[in-house]
Amino acid sequence: MTAATTARAETLAEAIATAYDTNPDILAQRELLRAINERYLQARAQLGFTVDATASIQTQRALVDSNVTANNEVTAQTASQTLTVIQPLYSGGRLHAALQAALANVFLNYQYVRRAQARVLTQVVTSYADVQRDQQIVAISTENVGLLQGQIDQTRAKLAAKSATLTDRDQGFARFAAAQAQLVVATARLRASESSFRAVVGRDPGTLEPVPPLPDLAKSVDGFYAIAERSSPVLLSADFQERASRAGVLQAKAATRPSLALRGDVSQGPLLPYNDQLRNDNQTVRLVLSVPIYSSGAVSSRIRESRARNRSDIDLIESARRQVRLSVSQAYEQMRGSQQALDLYDQQVTAQAGVYKGTKIEERFALRSALDILNAAQELNNARIARANAAHDSYVGEATLIAAAGRLSPQTFGIKAAIDPLAPDVQRLNDRDRIPWMMAVDAIDSIGQSSVFDGVVTSDLHD
């Protein structure tokens, strides 16, 4: 138990690094992206050649109606082998479109990884700030309980000296009970925040260091809109979903065009039935041209279906843009309001501390009553708690705004070693299991085809 409790995150960067490496939601999305990368390699493999080998041994038995032989039964065992090599040369654009769709899905699922990472990092920031805020409120509430306990002791002494009344005593007890109740609630809230921290980070929080400043990405909400247009994983995922369905349209259309493949066969088998002694060896090389003629409307239906899906995805891009702008706007207003409130609460705490100190001095000269001291103490306590809540809301709001703009990542907190190795790298994918003429076949297959990746700047996807 000692070993388990000593490994505690003391800074926000440490908590984020731990969650980034161990959170199951992030890990699951990474593994899914690895699977999608394999789908790309599978689509690219269709541009290469395939080799199939078959071998068979068969036993034949026949009954022959003949007057020549006394035994009318003939049996024989023969063996056959075939080796087939097929290299597609042109598929009417189907293979090229399938490769583009697979690549679009790689980029799409990378945005899903980014969304999961931003969601988890926001949860880490929130839970870290929650624990820190609740620790402060517990400390404030504990101090308030001690302060009121001292006030009760003073009231008792004054009551004994006939300089206070029973009403003063009861008022002190009432405020003391309320302060104890506030401490109980604050402590329970802290335990709940610690549980949330444990769930997202994977370990208990320790004594937390102050949160670091966040980067000032823009000065206005319009600036954050512009950043979100380039970097938001929500908007980018909608964009790549549309590109994938657009490639699906190209695939469907390719079914109406001819295809050409090079086929080679090497086979060996018996020359005559029931005789495995005489063998027949064949080697053939063929150019196979396939031309679709009629499909009873199936191909046309698939084209209409893929177009409808693509139009739906185009509409969803605008829906995603509106949702992103809404999230940015709401987070921006929350952050700005919390920051303005924080400045005012700082002023209130400073002023209220002076009120409390002055009230205690004036009470000594009978200018103030015990109730005035209790009221001043309560107002100071409330101001300090409100200030802690405002500081929490301001920081969480700022982190939420950065996440809504698509720029919340481990690098935001200075974690340089956490750059995701799964970020889409087309060259790295193409270098795996590569056959030299694959890209030449893809270039031939892309003749007359439009690209669904026009205008994509992949460096923007790594922010």
N, C-alpha and C positions, 0 to 999 in steps of 0.2 A: 504494500500500500504506500510505503514511503517513496519507492521508485516511481510509482504511478503519479504521485502528486507533485513531484519535483519538476517534471517536464511541463512547464507552463509557458504560455505565450505572454511575454512582457511588453511587446510592442505590436502595433497593428500590422506592421509588415511581417512579423513572425507568424501571426495568426493567419494572414492571407497566404503566406507561403505554405503553411501546413494544410490549409483547406484546398489550395490549388493542386497539391500533390496527392491528397488523400480523400477528398470529398467524393462519395460514390456517384453523385449526379454528373460531375465533370468527367470522372473516369469512364462512366457508361457512354457518354457522348463521344469521347475519344475513341473507344473501341468500335463504336458504330461508324465513325469516320474511317477507321482503318478498313472496315468491311466495305464501305463505299469505294475506297481507293482500289480495292481488289476488283470491284465491278468495272472500273475504268480499264484496268489491265485486261479483264476478260473481254471487254468490247474491242480493245485494241488488238487482242489476239486473233480476232476474226479477220484481220488484214493479212495475217500470215498463213502459212500452209499447214495442212493437217496430214498426218500419216496414220493409216489404219492397216492393221494386219489381221487376217483371218486364216484359220487352219481347221480342217475337219477330217475326220476319219469315219467312213461309213461302211457298214456291212450290208450287202445286198443278197437277197435270196429270191429266186424265181422258180416257178414250176413251168417246164417247157413241154408242150404237147408234141412229141416227136417220135417217129418209129425207128430213128437211127440209133438212139441210145436207150439202154435199158433203164438208166436212172434219169428220170425226168426233172430232178432238182438240181439247180445250178446256184452256187454260192460264191461270193468273192468279197474281199475287203480292199477298199481303195482309199487313198489320201489325197487331199487337195489343199493348196496354199495360195493366198492372194495378198498382195501388197498394193495399197492404193494411196496415191499422193494427190491432193487437190490444193491448188493455189488460186484464190479468187483474183481476178484482174479488174473487174468492174461490176458493181452491183446496182447501178443506177442511182448511186448516192446513198443507199441504205446504210452501208457500213460507216461511211463518213458521218452521217446524221446520228447513228447510234453512238459513235465515239464522242460527238459533241454533247449529246444528251448525258452520257456518262460523266463527262468532264463538268457539265453544269451541275450535276448532282454532287460531285466532289465539292465544288464551291458552295453549293447550297448547304450541305451538311457541315461544312466548316463554319458557316454562319450559325448553325444550330449549336455547335460547340461554343462559339463566342457568346451566344445568348445564354447558354447554361453557365459559362464562366462569369458573365456579368451578373446573372441572377445570384449565383453563390457569393460572389465578392460583395454584392450589395447586402446580402444577408450577413456576411462576416462584419462588414462595417457597421451595420445596424446593431447587431448583437454586441459587438465590442463597445459601441457608444452607449447602448442600453446598460451594460454592466457598469461602465464608468459613471454614467449618470446616476444609476441606482446606488452605487457605492457612495457617491457624494451626498445623495439625499439621505441615506442611512446615517452618514456621519453628521449631517446637519440636524437630523431628527434626534440623534443621540445627544448632540450638544444641547439641543433645545430641552430635552428631558432633564439633563443635568442642570441647565439654567433654571428651569421651573422648580426643580427640587430645592435648589438654593433659595429661591424666592419663597417657597413654602416654609423653609426653616426660618427665614427672616420674619415671615408673617407670624409664625408661632411665638417667636421671641417678642415681637411687638405686642402680640395678643396678651402675653404674660405681663408685659409692662403696661397694659391698658392703653397702648397707642394704636391698636388696630382692632377691627371688629370681626365678629363671626362671619359677616358677609365677605370681608376680605379673605378670610381663611377658606371659605367655600368656593369663592371665585378661583383661588389658587389651586384647590383640589380639582376643580372642573377642568381648568386649563392643563393641569398635569395629566389627568386621565386622557384628555384628547391628544396630548403629545405622545403618551405611551401608545395609544391606538394608532397614531400616525407612524410611529416607529415600527410597530408590528406589521402594518400594511407595507411600509417601505422595505422591510426585511423580506417579506414574502415575495414582493415584486423583484427584489434582487435575486432571490433563489430561482425564480422563474426565468429571469434574464440569463443567469448562469446556465440553466438547462438549455436554453436556446443556443447559447454560445457553444456548449458541449456538443449539441446536435450538428451544428454546421461546421465547426472547426475540428471536432473529434477529440478534444481534451478540455480539461477544466481551465477557466481563466485564473490567472494569478493576480498579483498587484499590477495593474495596467498603467503603462506609460501614457502621457498625453498624446492625443491623436496628432499626426503630422499635418501640415498644411497641404491642401489639394491644389493642383495646378489651375491657374486662372486661364481657361481656354478662350473665353469670349467676354465682351463687356455688355452684351445685350442679348435678348432672346433671339433676335434675328441672326446673330452670330452663331448661336447654338443650333438654330435651324440649319444653317449652312453646313456646320460640322456633321449634323445627323444625316444630311443628304448624302454625304460621302462615306460615313462610317457606321451608321446604325445597322446592326445585324438583323434587326426586324425588317428594315427596308431592303437591305441587300438580299436577304433570304427570299423575299417576294420577287425581287428582280431575277434571281437565278432560277426560281421556280418557273417564271415565265419563259426564260431562255430554254429550260429543259423541255417544257411543253411545246415550244416553237420548234425545237429539234424533233420532237415527236411528229409534228406536222410534216417535216421533211422526210422522216422515215416512212410515213404513210404514203406520201406521194411517190416515193421511190419504188413502191410496189407496182407502179404502172409502167416502169421502164424495163428494158431488157438487161440481162446480166451476162457476164462472160467469165469463164473460169478455165484454167489449165488443169487437165487431169491426166495422170499417168498410172497405169496398172501393170503390175507384174504378177503373173499367175502360173501355177503349175498344177497339173491334174492328169488323170488317166486319159489316154487317147481313145480307148474303147471301154464300154461298160464291162464290168466283170473281169477286167484285166489291168492290174496295177503295174505290169512289167513295162508296157509301152507308155511313155510319159509325153505330155504335151506342154511345152513352155511357150508362154505368150508375153510379149512386151508391147504395150500400146501407149501412145501419147495423143491426147485429143484436146481440141478447143471446143468447149461446150457453151453454146449460146442458148439462153433461155429467154423466151419472149412471152410475157403474159398476154392472154387474149380475152378471156372472159372469166369472171369470178362470181357471177350471179348477184352482183351488187355489194359483195363483202368489202372490196377495196374502197369503193366510193363511200361506203358507210364509215369505214375506219378513218378516212380523210375528213369527213364531216365531224366525226367525234373528236378527233385531235384538234381541229380548228376551234370547236366549241370550248374545249378545255383551255386552249391557249387564250381565247377571248376572256374566259373567266379569270385566268391568271393575270391578264392585263388589268382588269378591273380591280383585282386584289392588290395590285401595286399601289393604286391610288388610295385604296382603303388602308394599306399599311402606312403610306405617307401621312394620311390624316391622323392615324393612331400615334405615329411617332411625334408629329407636331403637337398633338394633345399632351402626350407624356412629357415632352420637353417644356411646353408652356406651363403645365401644372407644377412640374418640379422647379422650374425657374421662379415662379411666383411664390412657392412655398419657401424656397431658399432665401429669396430677397426679403420676404416678410419676416422670416425667422431671424435673419441678420439684423434687420432694423429693430426688431423687438429686443434682440440681445443687447444692442447698444443702450436702449432705454432701460432694460432691466439692470444693466451695470450702474446706470445713474441712480436707479431706485435703491439698489442695495447700498450704495455709498451714502445716499441721503438717509435711508432708514437706519443705517448703523449709527449715524450722527444723532438721529432722533432718539434712539434707544439710550445712547450714552447720556444725552442731555436730560432725558426724562429721569434717569436714575439720579443724576446730580440734583435736579430740581426737587425730587421726592425727599431728599435729605433735608431740604429747607421748607418742607411742607407745602411746596408749590404744586406738587403732583401727588396723585393717590397711587395706591398699590395697583388699582385697576388700570391706571394709565401705563404703568410699567408692563403689566401683562399684555395690554394691547400693543404697545410698542414692540415687545418681544415677539408677539404673534405675527405682526406685520413684517418684521425683519426676517423671521423664519419663512414666511410665505414668499417674500421677495427673493430670498436665496434659492428656494426650491424652484420658483418660476425661472430664475436665471439659469439654473442647471438644466431645466427642460428646454429652454430656448437655445442654449449652447448645443445640446443634443440634436434638436430639430434642425438647427442651422447646418451642422456638419453632415448629418444624414441627408438632408435636402440637397446639399452640394454634391455629395456622392451619387445620389439618385439622378441628379441632373446630368452628371458626366456619363452615367450608365445609359440614360435615355438618349444621349447624343452619340453613344457607341464608342466611347473612349475610356471606359473603365476597364482596366486590365492590371495585372501584377506590375507592369512597368510604371503605372500611375503612382505606385508607392515605392519605386526605386528598386524593384526586384528584377535585376537584369538577367539573371540566370534562368528565368521562367519563360523565355520566349518559346512559344509553342512549336515543336519540331514538326507538327502535323499541318502547319499552314500550307495551303496548296502550292506545290512546286511542280509545274508540268514537266520541266526538264528532268527532275528527279524521278517522276513516275515513268517517263518514257525511257529512261535508262535501265529500267528493270525488265529482264527477260526480253530484250529487244532483238528483233530480226532486222538486218540492215535494210531490206527493201520495203518494210512496213509503211514508212512515211511516203515512199514513192507511190505505193498502191493507194494510200489515202489521198495523195495529191491528184491522182487520176480520177478517183471516185468523187472528188469534190468539184470536178469540172461542171460548171453551170450551177453550182449550189451556193447559196448565201451562207455567211457565217453568223452564228448566234452570239459570237463573242466580240462583235464590233463595239469599241468604246470601253472595254473592260481594262482597268488599270489594276493589275494584281497587287501592286505595292500598297494600295489603299486598304487591301483586305487584311494586312498584317498589323495594323495599328492596335 
